[in-house]
Amino acid sequence: MNITTRGSLTPAGLFCEVIMRLDKYLKVSRIIKRRTVANEACSGGRVMLNQKVAKPGAEVKPGDQITIRFGEHLGLYEVLSIAETVRKDQASSMYRVISEDESASAERNLE
């Protein structure tokens, strides 16, 4: 299982945070269709997590913002949920599109 949980004991009880690798999240959410392409985009400095250039292994959690540069075009997304697997028709429920160019939208909606 590639989803990790981190927890700590607080006065209100146990707090659990669900996280996932950035390249895996991009693939599962289908923002980028293939994990190897997501990994290459991250390694090439074309993906930012919360306004910082992110490596493929960066930890993603709900509330994070992902910026992806598709050539000359940008896409900005907010992480809403983390899931190990998701059906293709439900993948878009994992994130919210904040802004994206038409070509970024076309790239994401291929297949």
DSSP file (Angstrom, degrees, kcal/mol; ACC not computed):
  #  RESIDUE AA STRUCTURE BP1 BP2  ACC     N-H-->O    O-->H-N    N-H-->O    O-->H-N    TCO  KAPPA ALPHA  PHI   PSI    X-CA   Y-CA   Z-CA
    1    1 A M              0   0    0      0, 0.0    83,-0.0     0, 0.0     0, 0.0   0.000 360.0 360.0 360.0 133.0    0.0    0.0    0.0
    2    2 A N        +     0   0    0      2,-0.1     2,-0.5    19,-0.0    19,-0.5   0.424 360.0  97.8 -99.4  -0.6    1.4    3.4   -1.0
    3    3 A I        -     0   0    0     17,-0.1     2,-0.4    15,-0.0    17,-0.2  -0.763  58.6-160.8 -88.1 133.2   -0.7    5.6    1.2
    4    4 A T  E     -A   19   0A   0     15,-2.4    15,-3.1    -2,-0.5     2,-0.4  -0.886   4.7-156.1-113.8 144.2    1.1    6.6    4.4
    5    5 A T  E     -A   18   0A   0     -2,-0.4     2,-0.4    13,-0.2    13,-0.2  -0.959   3.6-165.6-118.2 141.1   -0.5    7.8    7.6
    6    6 A R  E     +A   17   0A   0     11,-2.2    11,-3.1    -2,-0.4     2,-0.3  -0.973  15.7 177.1-119.4 137.7    1.2    9.9   10.2
    7    7 A G  E     -A   16   0A   0     -2,-0.4     2,-0.3     9,-0.2     9,-0.2  -0.954  14.9-174.5-139.7 159.9   -0.3   10.4   13.5
    8    8 A S  E     -A   15   0A   0      7,-1.6     7,-2.5    -2,-0.3     2,-0.5  -0.988  33.2-108.5-149.7 151.4    0.3   12.0   16.8
    9    9 A L  E     +A   14   0A   0     -2,-0.3     5,-0.2     5,-0.2    -2,-0.0  -0.703  40.4 178.1 -85.1 124.4   -1.5   11.9   20.1
   10   10 A T  E >   -A   13   0A   0      3,-2.8     3,-1.7    -2,-0.5    -2,-0.0  -0.735  46.4-100.2-117.1 167.9   -3.1   15.2   20.9
   11   11 A P  T 3  S+     0   0    0      0, 0.0     3,-0.1     0, 0.0    -1,-0.0   0.825 125.6  52.1 -58.1 -29.6   -5.3   16.2   23.9
   12   12 A A  T 3  S-     0   0    0      1,-0.3     2,-0.3     0, 0.0    -3,-0.0   0.551 125.0 -94.9 -83.7  -6.8   -8.4   15.7   21.8
   13   13 A G  E <  S-A   10   0A   0     -3,-1.7    -3,-2.8     2,-0.0     2,-0.4  -0.883  71.5 -11.1 128.2-161.5   -7.2   12.2   20.8
   14   14 A L  E     -A    9   0A   0     -2,-0.3     2,-0.5    -5,-0.2    -5,-0.2  -0.615  54.3-156.6 -81.7 130.1   -5.3   10.6   17.9
   15   15 A F  E     -A    8   0A   0     -7,-2.5    -7,-1.6    -2,-0.4     2,-0.4  -0.919  10.8-170.0-105.7 128.9   -4.7   12.8   14.8
   16   16 A C  E     -A    7   0A   0     -2,-0.5     2,-0.5    -9,-0.2    -9,-0.2  -0.978   5.9-165.7-124.9 130.7   -4.1   11.0   11.6
   17   17 A E  E     -A    6   0A   0    -11,-3.1   -11,-2.2    -2,-0.4     2,-0.5  -0.966  12.5-144.8-118.6 126.5   -2.8   12.6    8.4
   18   18 A V  E     +A    5   0A   0     -2,-0.5     2,-0.3   -13,-0.2   -13,-0.2  -0.773  26.3 173.2 -92.7 129.9   -3.1   10.7    5.1
   19   19 A I  E     -A    4   0A   0    -15,-3.1   -15,-2.4    -2,-0.5     2,-0.3  -0.900  12.5-173.5-133.7 161.6   -0.2   11.3    2.6
   20   20 A M  E     -B   60   0B   0     40,-1.5    40,-3.2    -2,-0.3   -17,-0.1  -0.985  37.7 -89.5-150.7 152.7    1.0   10.0   -0.7
   21   21 A R  E  >  -B   59   0B   0    -19,-0.5     4,-2.4    -2,-0.3    38,-0.2  -0.362  37.6-124.8 -60.6 144.1    4.0   10.4   -3.0
   22   22 A L  H  > S+     0   0    0     36,-1.9     4,-2.5    34,-0.4     5,-0.2   0.920 108.4  49.7 -60.4 -47.8    3.5   13.3   -5.5
   23   23 A D  H  > S+     0   0    0     33,-2.0     4,-1.4     1,-0.2    -1,-0.2   0.888 112.5  48.1 -62.5 -38.1    4.2   11.2   -8.6
   24   24 A K  H  > S+     0   0    0     32,-0.4     4,-3.0     2,-0.2     5,-0.2   0.906 110.9  51.2 -66.4 -42.3    1.7    8.5   -7.5
   25   25 A Y  H  X S+     0   0    0     -4,-2.4     4,-2.7     1,-0.2     6,-0.3   0.920 107.3  52.5 -61.8 -44.0   -1.0   11.1   -6.7
   26   26 A L  H  <>S+     0   0    0     -4,-2.5     6,-2.1     1,-0.2     5,-1.1   0.861 114.8  43.3 -60.9 -35.1   -0.6   12.7  -10.1
   27   27 A K  H ><5S+     0   0    0     -4,-1.4     3,-0.7    -5,-0.2    -2,-0.2   0.940 114.7  46.6 -75.0 -49.5   -1.1    9.3  -11.7
   28   28 A V  H 3<5S+     0   0    0     -4,-3.0    -2,-0.2     1,-0.3    -3,-0.2   0.893 115.7  46.1 -62.3 -40.7   -4.0    8.0   -9.5
   29   29 A S  T 3<5S-     0   0    0     -4,-2.7    -1,-0.3    -5,-0.2    -2,-0.2   0.613 108.0-130.6 -76.7 -11.3   -5.9   11.4   -9.9
   30   30 A R  T < 5S+     0   0    0     -3,-0.7     3,-0.2     2,-0.4    -3,-0.2   0.708  70.9 129.1  65.3  23.3   -5.2   11.2  -13.6
   31   31 A I  S   <S+     0   0    0     -5,-1.1     2,-0.4     1,-0.3    -4,-0.2   0.907  90.3  22.8 -65.3 -41.6   -3.9   14.8  -13.7
   32   32 A I  S    S-     0   0    0     -6,-2.1    -2,-0.4    -9,-0.1    -1,-0.3  -0.996  86.9-142.7-121.4 132.5   -1.0   13.0  -15.5
   33   33 A K  S    S+     0   0    0     -2,-0.4     2,-0.4    -3,-0.2    -1,-0.1   0.774  78.2  42.0 -72.0 -29.7   -1.9    9.7  -17.1
   34   34 A R     >  -     0   0    0      1,-0.1     4,-2.3    -4,-0.0     5,-0.2  -0.949  68.0-139.6-125.9 140.6    1.3    7.7  -16.4
   35   35 A R  H  > S+     0   0    0     -2,-0.4     4,-3.0     1,-0.2     5,-0.2   0.868 104.6  55.3 -65.8 -36.5    3.4    7.5  -13.3
   36   36 A T  H  > S+     0   0    0      2,-0.2     4,-2.3     1,-0.2    -1,-0.2   0.896 109.5  47.4 -64.0 -37.3    6.7    7.5  -15.3
   37   37 A V  H  > S+     0   0    0      2,-0.2     4,-2.5     1,-0.2    -2,-0.2   0.903 112.7  49.4 -67.5 -41.2    5.6   10.7  -17.0
   38   38 A A  H  X S+     0   0    0     -4,-2.3     4,-2.3     2,-0.2    -2,-0.2   0.912 111.2  49.8 -62.5 -42.3    4.7   12.2  -13.6
   39   39 A N  H  X S+     0   0    0     -4,-3.0     4,-2.7     1,-0.2    -2,-0.2   0.918 111.9  47.5 -62.9 -44.2    8.0   11.2  -12.2
   40   40 A E  H  X S+     0   0    0     -4,-2.3     4,-2.0     2,-0.2    -2,-0.2   0.884 110.4  52.3 -65.2 -38.9    9.9   12.8  -15.2
   41   41 A A  H  <>S+     0   0    0     -4,-2.5     5,-2.4     2,-0.2     6,-0.5   0.915 113.2  44.5 -62.8 -42.8    7.8   16.0  -14.8
   42   42 A C  H ><5S+     0   0    0     -4,-2.3     3,-1.6     1,-0.2     5,-0.3   0.937 113.9  48.8 -66.3 -46.6    8.7   16.2  -11.1
   43   43 A S  H 3<5S+     0   0    0     -4,-2.7    -1,-0.2     1,-0.3    -2,-0.2   0.808 108.1  56.3 -63.8 -29.4   12.4   15.4  -11.7
   44   44 A G  T 3<5S-     0   0    0     -4,-2.0    -1,-0.3    -5,-0.2    -2,-0.2   0.397 116.4-112.5 -84.6   3.3   12.5   18.0  -14.5
   45   45 A G  T < 5S+     0   0    0     -3,-1.6    -3,-0.2     9,-0.3    -2,-0.1   0.681  84.1 120.2  77.8  17.8   11.3   20.8  -12.2
   46   46 A R      < +     0   0    0     -5,-2.4    23,-2.6    -6,-0.2     2,-0.4   0.445  59.9  70.1 -94.0   0.0    8.0   21.2  -14.0
   47   47 A V  E     -C   68   0C   0     -6,-0.5     7,-2.5     7,-0.3     2,-0.4  -0.968  60.7-170.0-122.2 132.0    5.9   20.4  -10.9
   48   48 A M  E     -CD  67  53C   0     19,-3.1    19,-2.6    -2,-0.4     2,-0.5  -0.943   8.9-157.9-119.3 142.8    5.5   22.6   -7.8
   49   49 A L  E >  S-CD  66  52C   0      3,-3.0     3,-0.8    -2,-0.4    17,-0.2  -0.974  83.0 -15.3-119.5 115.2    3.9   21.7   -4.5
   50   50 A N  T 3  S-     0   0    0     15,-3.3    -1,-0.2    -2,-0.5    16,-0.1   0.925 130.7 -51.5  54.7  48.8    2.8   24.7   -2.5
   51   51 A Q  T 3  S+     0   0    0     14,-0.3     2,-0.4     1,-0.2    -1,-0.2   0.637 119.1 106.1  65.3  20.0    4.9   27.1   -4.6
   52   52 A K  E <  S-D   49   0C   0     -3,-0.8    -3,-3.0     0, 0.0    -1,-0.2  -0.990  81.3-104.9-127.0 137.7    8.1   25.0   -4.2
   53   53 A V  E     -D   48   0C   0     -2,-0.4     2,-0.4    -5,-0.3    -5,-0.3  -0.389  46.6-150.8 -58.4 131.6    9.7   22.8   -6.9
   54   54 A A        -     0   0    0     -7,-2.5    -7,-0.3    -2,-0.1    -9,-0.3  -0.863  10.1-138.9-117.5 142.9    8.9   19.3   -5.8
   55   55 A K    >   -     0   0    0     -2,-0.4     3,-1.9     1,-0.1   -33,-0.3  -0.497  38.2-100.8 -86.7 163.8   10.6   16.0   -6.3
   56   56 A P  T 3  S+     0   0    0      0, 0.0   -33,-2.0     0, 0.0   -34,-0.4   0.812 121.2  53.2 -56.8 -32.0    8.6   12.8   -7.2
   57   57 A G  T 3  S+     0   0    0    -36,-0.2   -18,-0.0   -35,-0.2    -3,-0.0   0.374  77.4 129.2 -88.0   5.5    8.8   11.6   -3.6
   58   58 A A    <   -     0   0    0     -3,-1.9   -36,-1.9     1,-0.1     2,-0.5  -0.303  65.2-111.5 -60.3 144.6    7.4   14.7   -2.1
   59   59 A E  E     -B   21   0B   0    -38,-0.2     2,-0.4   -37,-0.1   -38,-0.2  -0.681  29.9-159.6 -86.4 127.0    4.5   14.0    0.3
   60   60 A V  E     +B   20   0B   0    -40,-3.2   -40,-1.5    -2,-0.5     6,-0.0  -0.855  15.0 170.8-105.5 138.5    1.0   15.2   -0.9
   61   61 A K    >   -     0   0    0     -2,-0.4     3,-2.1   -42,-0.2    18,-0.2  -0.960  45.6 -73.0-140.8 159.6   -1.9   15.8    1.6
   62   62 A P  T 3  S+     0   0    0      0, 0.0    18,-0.2     0, 0.0     3,-0.1  -0.239 118.2  33.3 -53.6 137.9   -5.3   17.3    1.3
   63   63 A G  T 3  S+     0   0    0     16,-3.1    17,-0.1     1,-0.4     2,-0.0   0.148  87.7 126.9  99.8 -17.6   -5.2   21.1    1.0
   64   64 A D    <   -     0   0    0     -3,-2.1    15,-2.9    15,-0.1     2,-0.5  -0.330  53.8-135.0 -69.4 155.1   -1.9   21.1   -0.9
   65   65 A Q  E     - E   0  78C   0     13,-0.2   -15,-3.3    -3,-0.1     2,-0.5  -0.956  15.0-161.4-114.2 131.9   -1.7   23.1   -4.2
   66   66 A I  E     -CE  49  77C   0     11,-3.0    11,-2.9    -2,-0.5     2,-0.5  -0.944   2.9-167.7-114.0 128.8    0.0   21.5   -7.2
   67   67 A T  E     -CE  48  76C   0    -19,-2.6   -19,-3.1    -2,-0.5     2,-0.4  -0.972   7.1-171.9-115.0 129.3    1.2   23.6  -10.1
   68   68 A I  E     -CE  47  75C   0      7,-2.7     7,-2.1    -2,-0.5     2,-0.7  -0.980  15.3-147.7-124.7 132.0    2.3   21.8  -13.3
   69   69 A R  E     - E   0  74C   0    -23,-2.6     2,-0.9    -2,-0.4     5,-0.2  -0.877   9.7-170.1 -98.5 113.0    3.9   23.4  -16.3
   70   70 A F  E >   - E   0  73C   0      3,-3.0     3,-2.2    -2,-0.7     2,-0.5  -0.821  65.7 -65.8 -99.1  90.8    2.8   21.7  -19.5
   71   71 A G  T 3  S-     0   0    0     -2,-0.9     0, 0.0     1,-0.3     0, 0.0  -0.527 120.3 -12.7  63.5-116.0    5.3   23.3  -22.0
   72   72 A E  T 3  S+     0   0    0     -2,-0.5     2,-0.3    -3,-0.1    -1,-0.3   0.395 125.5  86.9 -93.6   1.3    4.3   26.9  -22.0
   73   73 A H  E <   -E   70   0C   0     -3,-2.2    -3,-3.0    28,-0.1     2,-0.4  -0.757  62.8-148.0-110.0 149.8    1.0   26.3  -20.2
   74   74 A L  E     -E   69   0C   0     -2,-0.3    27,-1.6    -5,-0.2     2,-0.4  -0.882   7.9-168.5-117.7 146.5    0.2   26.1  -16.5
   75   75 A G  E     -EF  68 100C   0     -7,-2.1    -7,-2.7    -2,-0.4     2,-0.5  -1.000   5.7-164.6-129.0 135.5   -2.3   24.1  -14.5
   76   76 A L  E     +EF  67  99C   0     23,-3.8    22,-2.6    -2,-0.4    23,-1.7  -0.984  14.5 175.9-123.5 125.3   -3.0   24.8  -10.8
   77   77 A Y  E     -EF  66  97C   0    -11,-2.9   -11,-3.0    -2,-0.5     2,-0.5  -0.943  23.6-141.9-132.9 147.5   -4.9   22.2   -8.7
   78   78 A E  E     -EF  65  96C   0     18,-2.7    18,-2.3    -2,-0.3     2,-0.5  -0.938  25.2-125.3-109.1 131.7   -5.9   21.8   -5.1
   79   79 A V  E     + F   0  95C   0    -15,-2.9   -16,-3.1    -2,-0.5    16,-0.2  -0.635  32.7 171.1 -76.3 122.4   -5.7   18.3   -3.5
   80   80 A L        -     0   0    0     14,-2.9     2,-0.3    -2,-0.5    15,-0.2   0.775  61.7  -2.1-100.4 -36.5   -9.1   17.4   -2.0
   81   81 A S        -     0   0    0     13,-1.8     2,-0.4   -20,-0.1    -1,-0.3  -0.977  56.4-133.4-153.1 163.3   -8.5   13.8   -1.1
   82   82 A I        +     0   0    0     -2,-0.3     2,-0.3    -3,-0.1     3,-0.1  -0.977  28.3 167.6-120.9 132.9   -6.0   10.9   -1.2
   83   83 A A        -     0   0    0     -2,-0.4     3,-0.1     1,-0.1   -55,-0.1  -0.995  37.1-137.6-146.2 142.8   -7.0    7.4   -2.4
   84   84 A E  S    S+     0   0    0     -2,-0.3     2,-0.3     1,-0.2    -1,-0.1   0.927  93.0   4.8 -63.8 -46.7   -4.9    4.3   -3.3
   85   85 A T        +     0   0    0     -3,-0.1     2,-0.3   -56,-0.0    -1,-0.2  -0.976  67.4 179.5-138.8 152.9   -7.1    3.6   -6.3
   86   86 A V        -     0   0    0     -2,-0.3     5,-0.1   -58,-0.1     2,-0.1  -0.989  33.7-105.1-152.1 143.6  -10.0    5.3   -7.9
   87   87 A R    >>  -     0   0    0     -2,-0.3     3,-1.6     1,-0.1     4,-0.9  -0.387  36.0-114.2 -68.3 150.9  -12.2    4.6  -10.9
   88   88 A K  G >4 S+     0   0    0      1,-0.3     3,-0.8     2,-0.2     4,-0.4   0.879 116.0  52.3 -54.8 -42.8  -11.4    6.8  -14.0
   89   89 A D  G 34 S+     0   0    0      1,-0.2    -1,-0.3     2,-0.1     3,-0.1   0.633 114.3  43.5 -72.7 -11.8  -14.8    8.5  -13.8
   90   90 A Q  G X4 S+     0   0    0     -3,-1.6     3,-1.6     1,-0.1    -1,-0.2   0.439  85.4  94.4-108.7  -2.7  -14.3    9.4  -10.2
   91   91 A A  G X< S+     0   0    0     -4,-0.9     3,-2.0    -3,-0.8     4,-0.2   0.848  76.5  62.5 -60.8 -36.0  -10.6   10.6  -10.4
   92   92 A S  G >  S+     0   0    0     -4,-0.4     3,-0.9     1,-0.3    -1,-0.3   0.651  89.1  70.8 -68.4 -11.9  -11.5   14.2  -10.8
   93   93 A S  G <  S+     0   0    0     -3,-1.6    -1,-0.3     1,-0.2    -2,-0.2   0.580  85.1  70.1 -77.4  -7.9  -13.1   14.2   -7.4
   94   94 A M  G <  S+     0   0    0     -3,-2.0   -14,-2.9    -4,-0.2   -13,-1.8   0.647 108.4  23.8 -81.5 -15.1   -9.6   14.0   -5.9
   95   95 A Y  E <   -F   79   0C   0     -3,-0.9     2,-0.4   -16,-0.2   -16,-0.2  -0.942  66.9-132.5-145.8 164.7   -8.7   17.5   -6.9
   96   96 A R  E     -F   78   0C   0    -18,-2.3   -18,-2.7    -2,-0.3     2,-0.7  -0.985  24.6-128.7-120.7 131.3  -10.1   20.9   -7.7
   97   97 A V  E     +F   77   0C   0     -2,-0.4   -20,-0.2   -20,-0.2     3,-0.1  -0.697  26.3 177.2 -78.8 117.7   -9.0   22.8  -10.8
   98   98 A I  E     -     0   0C   0    -22,-2.6     2,-0.3    -2,-0.7   -21,-0.2   0.886  69.2 -24.2 -85.3 -46.8   -8.0   26.3   -9.6
   99   99 A S  E     +F   76   0C   0    -23,-1.7   -23,-3.8     2,-0.0    -1,-0.4  -0.957  64.8 163.9-161.4 149.0   -6.8   27.4  -13.1
  100  100 A E  E     -F   75   0C   0     -2,-0.3   -25,-0.2   -25,-0.3     2,-0.0  -0.941  34.8-111.0-163.9 149.3   -5.5   25.9  -16.2
  101  101 A D     >  -     0   0    0    -27,-1.6     4,-2.3    -2,-0.3     5,-0.2  -0.300  39.1-106.3 -72.0 163.1   -5.0   26.8  -19.9
  102  102 A E  H  > S+     0   0    0      1,-0.2     4,-2.5     2,-0.2     5,-0.2   0.898 121.8  50.4 -58.6 -40.8   -7.1   25.2  -22.5
  103  103 A S  H  > S+     0   0    0      2,-0.2     4,-2.4     1,-0.2    -1,-0.2   0.853 108.2  51.9 -70.4 -32.6   -4.2   23.0  -23.7
  104  104 A A  H  > S+     0   0    0      2,-0.2     4,-2.3   -30,-0.2    -1,-0.2   0.907 111.4  48.2 -66.0 -40.8   -3.5   21.9  -20.1
  105  105 A S  H  X S+     0   0    0     -4,-2.3     4,-2.0     2,-0.2    -2,-0.2   0.907 111.4  49.6 -64.2 -42.3   -7.1   20.9  -19.8
  106  106 A A  H  < S+     0   0    0     -4,-2.5     4,-0.4     2,-0.2    -2,-0.2   0.905 110.9  50.1 -63.8 -41.2   -7.0   19.1  -23.2
  107  107 A E  H >< S+     0   0    0     -4,-2.4     3,-0.9     1,-0.2    -2,-0.2   0.921 112.6  46.7 -61.7 -45.0   -3.8   17.2  -22.0
  108  108 A R  H 3< S+     0   0    0     -4,-2.3    -1,-0.2     1,-0.2    -2,-0.2   0.829 112.6  50.2 -67.5 -32.7   -5.4   16.2  -18.8
  109  109 A N  T 3< S+     0   0    0     -4,-2.0    -1,-0.2    -5,-0.2    -2,-0.2   0.372  81.1 121.5 -92.2   5.0   -8.6   15.0  -20.5
  110  110 A L    <         0   0    0     -3,-0.9    -3,-0.0    -4,-0.4    -4,-0.0  -0.322 360.0 360.0 -63.1 153.5   -6.9   12.9  -23.1
  111  111 A E              0   0    0    -78,-0.0    -1,-0.2     0, 0.0    -2,-0.1   0.377 360.0 360.0  81.4 360.0   -8.0    9.2  -23.2
